Amino acid sequence: MAPLQTQTRAQDEEEPKPEWKVTGEAYSKYAQYFETMAKDVYGRATGRDVAQFLTQSGLNKPVIAGILELADIDRDTMFDCDEFAVAMHLALIISKRGFALPDRLPLWLVPKSKRHGA
Protein backbone atom coordinates (compact mmCIF):
# COMPACT_ATOMS: atom_id res chain seq x y z
CA MET A 1 0.00 0.00 0.00
CA ALA A 2 1.26 3.47 -0.80
CA PRO A 3 1.40 4.92 2.74
CA LEU A 4 3.80 2.18 3.80
CA GLN A 5 6.37 3.37 1.27
CA THR A 6 6.66 6.99 2.41
CA GLN A 7 9.44 6.59 4.96
CA THR A 8 12.92 7.39 3.67
CA ARG A 9 15.90 5.08 3.80
CA ALA A 10 17.59 7.55 6.15
CA GLN A 11 14.82 6.95 8.69
CA ASP A 12 15.43 3.20 8.38
CA GLU A 13 19.08 3.69 9.20
CA GLU A 14 18.58 6.00 12.18
CA GLU A 15 19.26 4.61 15.61
CA PRO A 16 15.95 4.14 17.43
CA LYS A 17 15.07 6.23 20.43
CA PRO A 18 15.33 4.17 23.63
CA GLU A 19 11.55 4.02 24.08
CA TRP A 20 11.21 2.35 20.66
CA LYS A 21 13.68 -0.43 21.38
CA VAL A 22 12.39 -3.91 22.15
CA THR A 23 14.39 -5.00 25.17
CA GLY A 24 15.08 -8.62 25.97
CA GLU A 25 12.75 -8.31 28.95
CA ALA A 26 9.95 -6.93 26.77
CA TYR A 27 10.44 -9.65 24.15
CA SER A 28 10.24 -12.32 26.86
CA LYS A 29 6.96 -10.86 28.08
CA TYR A 30 5.56 -10.73 24.53
CA ALA A 31 6.67 -14.35 23.98
CA GLN A 32 4.81 -15.39 27.15
CA TYR A 33 1.64 -13.78 25.81
CA PHE A 34 2.18 -15.50 22.47
CA GLU A 35 2.43 -18.88 24.17
CA THR A 36 -1.11 -18.44 25.54
CA MET A 37 -2.56 -18.11 22.03
CA ALA A 38 -3.93 -20.88 19.80
CA LYS A 39 -1.49 -21.68 17.01
CA ASP A 40 -1.41 -23.78 13.85
CA VAL A 41 0.87 -26.79 13.37
CA TYR A 42 3.70 -24.41 12.41
CA GLY A 43 3.44 -22.47 15.68
CA ARG A 44 1.77 -19.39 14.17
CA ALA A 45 -1.26 -17.46 15.36
CA THR A 46 -3.85 -16.10 12.95
CA GLY A 47 -4.08 -12.40 12.25
CA ARG A 48 -7.65 -12.52 13.54
CA ASP A 49 -6.50 -13.95 16.89
CA VAL A 50 -3.70 -11.39 17.16
CA ALA A 51 -6.17 -8.59 16.36
CA GLN A 52 -8.51 -9.89 19.07
CA PHE A 53 -5.62 -9.99 21.55
CA LEU A 54 -4.61 -6.42 20.69
CA THR A 55 -8.11 -5.10 21.43
CA GLN A 56 -7.07 -5.33 25.08
CA SER A 57 -4.80 -2.34 24.42
CA GLY A 58 -7.82 -0.08 23.97
CA LEU A 59 -6.72 0.91 20.47
CA ASN A 60 -9.37 1.28 17.80
CA LYS A 61 -9.81 -1.17 14.92
CA PRO A 62 -8.13 0.98 12.24
CA VAL A 63 -4.99 1.39 14.38
CA ILE A 64 -4.94 -2.35 15.16
CA ALA A 65 -5.32 -3.08 11.45
CA GLY A 66 -2.35 -0.80 10.73
CA ILE A 67 -0.29 -2.54 13.41
CA LEU A 68 -1.10 -5.93 11.92
CA GLU A 69 -0.17 -4.74 8.43
CA LEU A 70 3.22 -3.54 9.66
CA ALA A 71 3.93 -6.52 11.92
CA ASP A 72 2.99 -9.20 9.36
CA ILE A 73 6.40 -8.90 7.77
CA ASP A 74 6.12 -11.90 5.46
CA ARG A 75 2.55 -10.96 4.48
CA ASP A 76 1.03 -14.40 5.11
CA THR A 77 -1.64 -13.22 7.63
CA MET A 78 -0.09 -15.58 10.18
CA PHE A 79 2.07 -14.39 13.07
CA ASP A 80 5.06 -16.17 14.51
CA CYS A 81 6.46 -15.09 17.86
CA ASP A 82 8.74 -12.45 16.33
CA GLU A 83 5.91 -10.83 14.34
CA PHE A 84 3.64 -11.00 17.37
CA ALA A 85 6.33 -9.25 19.43
CA VAL A 86 6.48 -6.44 16.84
CA ALA A 87 2.68 -6.10 16.98
CA MET A 88 2.69 -6.05 20.77
CA HIS A 89 5.48 -3.50 20.90
CA LEU A 90 3.74 -1.20 18.43
CA ALA A 91 0.49 -1.50 20.41
CA LEU A 92 2.33 -0.67 23.62
CA ILE A 93 4.17 2.38 22.37
CA ILE A 94 1.06 3.70 20.67
CA SER A 95 -1.43 3.06 23.48
CA LYS A 96 0.78 3.71 26.52
CA ARG A 97 3.42 6.12 25.29
CA GLY A 98 1.37 8.16 22.83
CA PHE A 99 3.46 7.51 19.72
CA ALA A 100 1.86 7.59 16.29
CA LEU A 101 1.68 4.51 14.10
CA PRO A 102 4.64 4.74 11.71
CA ASP A 103 4.01 4.80 7.96
CA ARG A 104 6.22 1.76 7.60
CA LEU A 105 8.14 -0.53 9.89
CA PRO A 106 11.63 0.85 10.51
CA LEU A 107 14.38 -1.63 9.63
CA TRP A 108 15.65 -1.64 13.20
CA LEU A 109 12.25 -2.90 14.37
CA VAL A 110 12.23 -5.78 11.87
CA PRO A 111 13.35 -8.92 13.73
CA LYS A 112 16.66 -10.37 12.51
CA SER A 113 14.82 -13.58 11.62
CA LYS A 114 12.76 -11.59 9.07
CA ARG A 115 15.40 -9.40 7.43
CA HIS A 116 16.19 -11.74 4.49
CA GLY A 117 19.45 -10.26 3.33
CA ALA A 118 18.94 -6.79 4.76
Secondary structure, 3 states (H helix, E strand, C coil): CHHHHCCCHHHHHCCCCHHHCCCHHHHHHHHHHHHCCCCCCCCCEEHHHHHHHHHHHCCCHHHHHHHHHHHCCCCCCEECHHHHHHHHHHHHHHHCCCCCCCCCCCHHHCCHHHCCCC
